Amino acid sequence: MRKNTFSFLAGLFGATGVALGALGAHALKQKMQEGLLTPEQLSAFDTGTKYQLIHAIVLLLLAYINKDKQYKLYTVASYLMVAGIVLFSGSIYLLTTRGITGINAGFILGPLTPLGGVLLIAGWVCMTMEALKKR
């Protein structure tokens, strides 16, 4: 993967996270008032955007730390964070908006949310392990 790929992905996740946060705060709030979304679904959607934005920042920091010398576990952490964001936040977005979008694949998407969470945790663990290595 090119050196700036994770920086690019961090920017992409950051931009889409802000856009989706605005969608949730405005359009989806309106859909909740129309009865197409529950308060719990809107709250879960908000959780997805928060996790996406937090991990976009972490991904950008990892890309910066790793720009000159490639630390193996920071690189692994970056891959895990990308996959975790897509699975965790992505599945939450689709699950919470299925009444609006008509996408009803809960049997597939439901297990992806905790899997994405595990990948995010694994990314943090890799970061910790790399930081603890003696240089």
C-alpha positions as CSV (number, residue, x, y, z in Angstrom):
1,M,0.0,0.0,0.0
2,R,1.3,3.5,-0.8
3,K,2.6,5.6,2.0
4,N,-0.1,8.1,1.9
5,T,-3.0,5.7,1.6
6,F,-3.8,5.7,5.3
7,S,-3.7,9.5,5.3
8,F,-6.1,9.5,2.4
9,L,-8.4,7.1,4.2
10,A,-8.2,9.1,7.4
11,G,-9.4,12.2,5.4
12,L,-12.1,10.2,3.6
13,F,-13.4,8.8,6.9
14,G,-13.2,12.2,8.5
15,A,-15.1,13.9,5.8
16,T,-17.8,11.2,5.5
17,G,-18.0,11.1,9.3
18,V,-18.8,14.8,9.5
19,A,-21.3,14.5,6.6
20,L,-23.0,11.5,8.2
21,G,-23.1,13.3,11.6
22,A,-24.9,16.2,9.9
23,L,-27.3,13.8,8.2
24,G,-28.1,12.2,11.6
25,A,-28.5,15.6,13.3
26,H,-30.8,17.0,10.7
27,A,-32.4,14.6,8.2
28,L,-32.6,11.5,10.4
29,K,-33.9,13.5,13.3
30,Q,-36.7,14.6,11.0
31,K,-37.3,10.9,10.0
32,M,-37.5,10.1,13.7
33,Q,-40.2,12.7,14.1
34,E,-42.0,11.1,11.2
35,G,-41.9,7.7,13.0
36,L,-39.5,6.1,10.5
37,L,-36.6,5.9,13.0
38,T,-36.6,5.3,16.7
39,P,-34.7,7.4,19.2
40,E,-32.5,4.3,19.9
41,Q,-31.7,4.0,16.2
42,L,-30.8,7.7,15.9
43,S,-28.5,7.3,19.0
44,A,-26.9,4.2,17.5
45,F,-26.3,6.1,14.2
46,D,-24.7,8.9,16.3
47,T,-22.4,6.3,18.0
48,G,-21.3,5.1,14.5
49,T,-20.3,8.6,13.5
50,K,-18.4,9.2,16.7
51,Y,-16.4,6.0,16.4
52,Q,-15.7,6.7,12.7
53,L,-14.4,10.2,13.5
54,I,-12.3,9.2,16.5
55,H,-10.7,6.4,14.6
56,A,-10.2,8.6,11.5
57,I,-8.1,10.9,13.7
58,V,-6.2,7.9,15.1
59,L,-5.6,6.6,11.6
60,L,-4.2,10.0,10.6
61,L,-1.8,10.0,13.6
62,L,-0.7,6.5,12.8
63,A,0.0,7.6,9.2
64,Y,2.1,10.5,10.5
65,I,4.0,8.4,13.0
66,N,4.7,5.8,10.3
67,K,5.6,8.2,7.5
68,D,9.4,7.9,7.7
69,K,9.9,4.5,9.3
70,Q,7.4,1.8,8.9
71,Y,6.6,0.3,12.3
72,K,5.1,-3.1,11.7
73,L,2.5,-3.1,14.5
74,Y,1.5,0.5,13.6
75,T,0.9,-0.6,10.0
76,V,-1.1,-3.6,11.3
77,A,-3.1,-1.3,13.6
78,S,-3.9,1.0,10.6
79,Y,-5.3,-1.9,8.6
80,L,-7.3,-3.1,11.6
81,M,-8.7,0.4,12.1
82,V,-9.8,0.7,8.5
83,A,-11.5,-2.6,8.6
84,G,-13.0,-1.9,12.0
85,I,-14.4,1.5,10.9
86,V,-16.0,-0.1,7.8
87,L,-17.5,-3.0,9.6
88,F,-18.5,-1.3,12.9
89,S,-19.7,2.1,11.7
90,G,-20.9,0.9,8.3
91,S,-23.0,-1.9,9.7
92,I,-24.5,0.5,12.3
93,Y,-25.4,3.0,9.5
94,L,-27.2,0.3,7.5
95,L,-28.9,-1.4,10.5
96,T,-30.3,1.8,11.9
97,T,-31.6,3.2,8.6
98,R,-33.1,0.0,7.2
99,G,-36.6,1.4,7.7
100,I,-35.7,4.3,5.5
101,T,-33.4,2.6,2.9
102,G,-35.2,-0.7,2.7
103,I,-31.9,-2.5,3.1
104,N,-32.9,-5.3,5.5
105,A,-29.9,-7.6,5.8
106,G,-29.8,-7.6,9.6
107,F,-28.9,-11.3,9.6
108,I,-25.6,-10.4,7.8
109,L,-25.0,-7.0,9.2
110,G,-25.8,-7.7,12.9
111,P,-22.7,-9.9,13.5
112,L,-20.5,-7.3,11.6
113,T,-20.9,-4.7,14.3
114,P,-19.2,-6.6,17.1
115,L,-16.6,-7.9,14.7
116,G,-15.8,-4.4,13.7
117,G,-15.5,-3.4,17.3
118,V,-13.1,-6.3,18.0
119,L,-11.0,-5.1,15.0
120,L,-10.9,-1.6,16.5
121,I,-9.8,-2.9,19.8
122,A,-7.2,-5.1,18.2
123,G,-5.8,-2.0,16.4
124,W,-5.5,-0.2,19.8
125,V,-3.7,-3.3,21.2
126,C,-1.3,-3.3,18.3
127,M,-0.6,0.4,18.9
128,T,0.1,-0.3,22.6
129,M,2.4,-3.3,21.8
130,E,4.4,-1.2,19.3
131,A,4.7,1.6,21.7
132,L,6.1,-0.8,24.4
133,K,8.8,-2.1,22.1
134,K,12.3,-1.1,23.0
135,R,13.9,1.0,20.3
